[in-house]
Every structure is written in C-alpha cells, then in structure tokens.
Amino acid sequence: MQILLKRRFYCGLKNCSLHIVGCIFENKNYMENTTDFSIKSYLTFRLENEVFALNVRNVVNILEMCKITRIPNMPHFVEGVINLRGEVLPVIDTRLKFGMSATEVTKSTCILVLEIHDAQNTTRMGVLVDEVKEVLEIDKDIIKLPPQITKKYNNDFIIGMIEVDDSFIMLLDIDKILTADEMVSLMNTANE
C-alpha cells in the first residue's frame, strides 16, 4: 500500500524560483525495496554538457557554493566536508565520480544535499553540480532503458533515460552511485 506524504525541501540559491514539494512513502519497506518510478518528480541538473535527473525523494536541500574543508586521504572524488547547521556533511565532486573533469566553480555551481539509502543506513551527503535546471514530472511510459555497453563499466546507477529535444536526460538511482566501501568511507568522514 502506498501512502504519499508531502515533504518540502528548500532551494537556498539566491534568485531561484524553485520551491519544490517532494513525496516520501509512509510504507518504508516499499520505498527501500523499489527502484520503480512511483514518484514521478525528478530534479534535473547539469554536469558539463550533460543533463541528469534524480528523484526528488532523495533531495533535502539545494545550497549555494560555500567553503569546503578538504580532508586528507579521501577518494579522489571527495571534495571534503561542510558544516550544515552543525552537521558535518561530506561533499563529493559528481563530475569526478562520473569520470569527467573536476568541477569548475561558477555562479551556477551548487551543492545538492541528498539522502542516500542502503540496507542499514540513511546517510546525508552533498554533491557538487554545475547547475540546477528544473523539476520535471516524468511519465514512466516515456522512460527508456539505459544501454548496457559493457560489463567493464558499471552503470547500474543509471536507471533510465528520457529524450527531450533531441538529447537525453539520464535518470539516476543516487542510492547506487557509491560502492559499499565508498559509503563506509563517507560515513566515517561525517562521524569524525
């Protein structure tokens, strides 16, 4: 049984018109065991020249770029940590994690504060993106399966693609972007 509850998250960017209402499931077992498209709202963002989208249920906040404190001996894609209202929040450079060049900070660069779920834990982390675009309501009938190019490259975190104006938006399962070891490393960073 699906019971939708409304959850608001706040866009902290100046001059931003995004005031977004997301949804979460009251039935946690359903939410944790599904990668379907029950929640149709997706936040789109740009990394280099590509547009990606993730389900709004994972988005807690959108922050302007702020000072990030670097931590030694972290994976190459971990930028460091920020202080978010007393909480130590690890921040990753999403472009580096996806094999792109490092993020160049501009006026549009921001940090998405996300909740990542695994079997035992829910972890908050920040991800750098070049620009937040918009929230799209996506009908599951227009979602195409991503190509399986080779087993050498793990793209399990891409759960689908939609075509918009002769280009594709990749739909991400943010819970699968980090490996188990990377999650443990980030959780340890946040707890230190």
C-alpha contacts under 8 A as a table, 3 or more apart, distances in Angstrom:
res1	aa1	res2	aa2	distance
1	M	27	N	7.22
2	Q	25	F	6.47
2	Q	26	E	7.21
2	Q	27	N	6.52
2	Q	30	Y	7.69
3	I	25	F	5.87
3	I	26	E	5.62
3	I	27	N	6.93
4	L	23	C	6.18
4	L	24	I	5.96
4	L	25	F	5.19
4	L	26	E	6.45
5	L	23	C	5.68
5	L	24	I	5.59
5	L	25	F	6.34
5	L	26	E	6.71
6	K	21	V	6.58
6	K	22	G	6.03
6	K	23	C	4.81
6	K	24	I	6.65
7	R	21	V	5.92
7	R	22	G	5.21
7	R	23	C	5.48
7	R	24	I	6.77
8	R	20	I	6.34
8	R	21	V	4.72
8	R	22	G	5.91
9	F	19	H	7.67
9	F	20	I	6.31
9	F	21	V	6.67
9	F	22	G	7.29
9	F	59	V	7.00
9	F	60	V	5.21
9	F	61	N	5.38
10	Y	19	H	6.55
10	Y	20	I	7.10
10	Y	60	V	7.27
10	Y	61	N	5.17
10	Y	62	I	6.44
11	C	16	C	7.14
11	C	18	L	6.26
11	C	19	H	6.51
11	C	20	I	7.83
11	C	61	N	5.91
11	C	62	I	4.64
11	C	63	L	6.68
12	G	16	C	7.81
12	G	61	N	7.23
12	G	62	I	5.49
12	G	63	L	4.97
12	G	64	E	6.41
13	L	16	C	5.51
13	L	62	I	6.91
13	L	63	L	5.99
13	L	64	E	5.32
14	K	64	E	7.84
18	L	134	E	7.38
20	I	135	V	7.72
22	G	41	S	7.16
22	G	56	V	5.42
22	G	57	R	5.80
23	C	39	I	6.95
23	C	56	V	7.28
23	C	57	R	5.75
24	I	31	M	7.85
24	I	57	R	5.81
25	F	28	K	6.17
25	F	30	Y	7.44
25	F	31	M	6.03
27	N	30	Y	5.58
27	N	31	M	6.69
28	K	31	M	5.06
28	K	32	E	6.04
29	N	32	E	5.27
29	N	33	N	6.10
30	Y	33	N	5.40
30	Y	34	T	6.19
31	M	34	T	5.60
32	E	117	H	7.53
32	E	119	A	7.92
35	T	159	I	7.95
35	T	173	D	7.51
37	F	40	K	6.01
37	F	140	K	6.16
39	I	55	N	7.15
39	I	56	V	7.95
39	I	57	R	7.66
40	K	55	N	7.45
40	K	136	L	7.89
40	K	137	E	5.30
40	K	138	I	5.22
40	K	139	D	6.54
40	K	140	K	7.54
41	S	55	N	6.08
41	S	56	V	5.88
41	S	135	V	6.42
41	S	136	L	5.60
41	S	137	E	4.61
41	S	138	I	6.40
42	Y	53	A	5.66
42	Y	54	L	5.19
42	Y	55	N	4.48
42	Y	56	V	5.33
42	Y	135	V	5.41
42	Y	136	L	5.23
42	Y	137	E	6.45
42	Y	138	I	7.20
43	L	53	A	5.29
43	L	54	L	5.49
43	L	55	N	6.35
43	L	56	V	5.90
43	L	132	V	7.68
43	L	133	K	7.46
43	L	134	E	5.90
43	L	135	V	4.44
43	L	136	L	6.48
44	T	51	V	6.65
44	T	52	F	5.54
44	T	53	A	4.16
44	T	54	L	6.68
44	T	132	V	6.23
44	T	133	K	5.28
44	T	134	E	5.39
44	T	135	V	6.02
44	T	136	L	7.25
45	F	51	V	5.63
45	F	52	F	5.48
45	F	53	A	6.22
45	F	129	V	6.73
45	F	130	D	7.31
45	F	131	E	5.53
45	F	132	V	4.29
45	F	133	K	5.02
45	F	134	E	7.34
46	R	49	N	6.65
46	R	50	E	5.68
46	R	51	V	4.51
46	R	52	F	6.24
46	R	129	V	6.42
46	R	130	D	5.50
46	R	131	E	5.17
46	R	132	V	6.45
46	R	133	K	6.97
47	L	50	E	5.44
47	L	51	V	6.37
47	L	52	F	7.54
47	L	94	T	7.81
47	L	95	R	6.32
47	L	129	V	5.93
47	L	130	D	5.31
47	L	131	E	7.31
48	E	95	R	7.77
48	E	130	D	6.86
50	E	169	I	7.51
51	V	168	F	7.45
51	V	169	I	5.22
51	V	170	M	6.75
52	F	169	I	5.23
52	F	170	M	4.74
52	F	171	L	5.97
52	F	172	L	7.03
53	A	169	I	6.70
53	A	170	M	6.08
53	A	171	L	4.81
53	A	172	L	6.04
54	L	58	N	7.56
54	L	171	L	5.77
54	L	172	L	5.15
54	L	173	D	6.68
54	L	174	I	6.92
55	N	58	N	6.07
55	N	59	V	7.48
55	N	172	L	7.69
55	N	173	D	7.70
56	V	59	V	5.14
58	N	114	L	5.31
58	N	115	E	5.06
58	N	116	I	6.86
58	N	174	I	7.63
59	V	62	I	7.88
59	V	112	L	6.97
59	V	113	V	6.11
59	V	114	L	4.68
59	V	115	E	6.52
60	V	112	L	7.66
60	V	113	V	5.40
60	V	114	L	5.46
60	V	115	E	6.84
61	N	112	L	6.04
61	N	113	V	4.96
61	N	114	L	7.20
62	I	110	C	6.98
62	I	111	I	5.89
62	I	112	L	4.70
62	I	113	V	6.06
63	L	110	C	5.71
63	L	111	I	5.06
63	L	112	L	6.35
63	L	113	V	7.45
64	E	109	T	7.18
64	E	110	C	4.83
64	E	111	I	6.35
65	M	105	V	7.93
65	M	109	T	6.21
65	M	110	C	4.86
65	M	111	I	6.18
66	C	82	I	7.81
67	K	82	I	6.95
68	I	79	E	7.01
68	I	80	G	5.78
68	I	81	V	5.53
68	I	82	I	5.28
68	I	91	V	7.82
69	T	79	E	7.78
69	T	80	G	5.20
69	T	81	V	5.27
69	T	82	I	6.35
70	R	79	E	6.10
70	R	80	G	4.15
70	R	81	V	6.58
71	I	74	M	6.45
71	I	79	E	7.84
71	I	80	G	5.34
71	I	81	V	7.47
74	M	78	V	6.19
74	M	185	S	7.87
75	P	78	V	5.62
75	P	182	E	7.96
76	H	79	E	7.83
76	H	96	L	7.55
77	F	92	I	5.64
77	F	93	D	5.29
77	F	94	T	7.20
77	F	96	L	5.17
77	F	97	K	5.39
78	V	90	P	7.49
78	V	91	V	6.09
78	V	92	I	4.27
78	V	93	D	6.06
79	E	90	P	7.79
79	E	91	V	5.59
79	E	92	I	5.19
79	E	93	D	5.93
80	G	90	P	5.80
80	G	91	V	5.53
80	G	92	I	7.14
81	V	88	V	6.31
81	V	89	L	5.25
81	V	90	P	4.29
81	V	91	V	5.47
81	V	190	A	7.76
82	I	88	V	5.92
82	I	89	L	5.27
82	I	90	P	6.58
82	I	91	V	7.16
83	N	86	G	5.74
83	N	87	E	5.60
83	N	88	V	5.05
83	N	89	L	6.21
84	L	87	E	5.04
84	L	88	V	6.46
84	L	89	L	6.52
88	V	190	A	5.24
88	V	191	N	7.47
89	L	124	R	6.80
89	L	125	M	5.51
89	L	126	G	6.57
89	L	190	A	5.84
90	P	124	R	7.87
90	P	125	M	5.19
90	P	126	G	6.02
90	P	186	L	6.38
90	P	189	T	6.79
90	P	190	A	6.08
91	V	111	I	7.91
91	V	125	M	5.86
91	V	126	G	4.31
91	V	127	V	5.42
91	V	128	L	7.06
92	I	97	K	7.65
92	I	125	M	7.78
92	I	126	G	6.32
92	I	127	V	4.98
92	I	128	L	6.28
93	D	96	L	5.48
93	D	97	K	6.41
93	D	102	A	6.98
93	D	103	T	6.61
93	D	127	V	6.05
93	D	128	L	5.12
93	D	129	V	7.62
94	T	97	K	4.97
94	T	98	F	6.17
94	T	103	T	7.95
94	T	127	V	5.90
94	T	128	L	5.70
94	T	129	V	6.58
95	R	98	F	5.16
95	R	99	G	6.36
95	R	100	M	4.90
95	R	101	S	6.17
95	R	102	A	5.93
95	R	103	T	6.18
95	R	128	L	7.84
95	R	129	V	7.61
96	L	99	G	5.06
96	L	100	M	5.19
96	L	101	S	5.93
96	L	102	A	5.48
96	L	103	T	7.60
97	K	100	M	7.42
103	T	128	L	7.49
103	T	129	V	7.64
103	T	130	D	7.09
104	E	130	D	7.86
105	V	108	S	7.81
105	V	109	T	5.60
105	V	130	D	7.56
106	T	109	T	5.27
106	T	130	D	7.61
108	S	130	D	6.12
108	S	131	E	5.06
108	S	132	V	7.64
109	T	128	L	7.05
109	T	129	V	5.81
109	T	130	D	4.43
109	T	131	E	5.37
110	C	128	L	5.86
110	C	129	V	5.69
110	C	130	D	6.60
110	C	131	E	6.54
110	C	132	V	7.52
111	I	126	G	5.69
111	I	127	V	5.33
111	I	128	L	4.67
111	I	129	V	6.28
112	L	126	G	5.37
112	L	127	V	5.24
112	L	128	L	6.55
112	L	129	V	7.29
113	V	124	R	6.79
113	V	125	M	5.70
113	V	126	G	4.43
113	V	127	V	6.62
114	L	124	R	5.52
114	L	125	M	5.51
114	L	126	G	6.11
114	L	127	V	7.55
115	E	122	T	6.34
115	E	123	T	5.56
115	E	124	R	4.53
115	E	125	M	6.63
116	I	122	T	5.54
116	I	123	T	5.11
116	I	124	R	6.11
116	I	125	M	7.47
116	I	174	I	6.61
116	I	175	D	5.13
117	H	120	Q	7.82
117	H	121	N	5.95
117	H	122	T	4.54
117	H	123	T	6.48
117	H	175	D	5.53
118	D	121	N	5.47
118	D	122	T	6.49
118	D	175	D	6.68
123	T	187	M	7.01
129	V	132	V	7.17
138	I	142	I	7.50
138	I	143	I	7.91
139	D	142	I	5.93
139	D	143	I	7.33
140	K	143	I	5.37
142	I	162	I	6.34
143	I	160	G	5.86
143	I	161	M	5.56
143	I	162	I	5.13
144	K	160	G	5.43
144	K	161	M	5.08
144	K	162	I	6.09
145	L	159	I	6.88
145	L	160	G	4.77
145	L	161	M	6.29
146	P	158	I	6.69
146	P	159	I	6.64
146	P	160	G	5.15
146	P	161	M	6.03
148	Q	151	K	7.47
148	Q	155	N	7.88
149	I	153	Y	7.81
150	T	153	Y	6.00
151	K	154	N	6.47
154	N	157	F	7.90
155	N	158	I	5.61
156	D	159	I	6.79
156	D	176	K	6.90
156	D	177	I	7.97
157	F	172	L	5.53
157	F	173	D	4.91
157	F	174	I	6.63
157	F	175	D	7.61
157	F	176	K	4.97
157	F	177	I	5.36
158	I	161	M	7.87
158	I	170	M	6.50
158	I	171	L	5.77
158	I	172	L	4.67
158	I	173	D	6.21
159	I	170	M	7.76
159	I	171	L	5.69
159	I	172	L	5.69
159	I	173	D	6.15
160	G	170	M	6.12
160	G	171	L	5.09
160	G	172	L	7.33
161	M	168	F	6.24
161	M	169	I	5.58
161	M	170	M	4.58
161	M	171	L	5.63
162	I	168	F	5.52
162	I	169	I	5.35
162	I	170	M	6.72
162	I	171	L	7.71
163	E	166	D	6.34
163	E	167	S	5.58
163	E	168	F	4.50
163	E	169	I	6.40
164	V	167	S	5.45
164	V	168	F	5.97
164	V	169	I	7.14
173	D	176	K	5.72
173	D	177	I	6.98
174	I	177	I	5.35
174	I	178	L	8.00
175	D	178	L	7.17
176	K	179	T	7.04
178	L	181	D	7.97
178	L	182	E	5.70
178	L	183	M	6.11
179	T	182	E	5.12
179	T	183	M	6.23
180	A	183	M	5.10
180	A	184	V	6.31
181	D	184	V	5.15
181	D	185	S	6.21
182	E	185	S	5.02
182	E	186	L	6.20
183	M	186	L	5.13
183	M	187	M	6.06
184	V	187	M	5.06
184	V	188	N	6.10
185	S	188	N	5.18
185	S	189	T	6.27
186	L	189	T	4.96
186	L	190	A	6.27
187	M	190	A	5.14
187	M	191	N	6.20
188	N	191	N	5.07
188	N	192	E	6.16
189	T	192	E	5.43
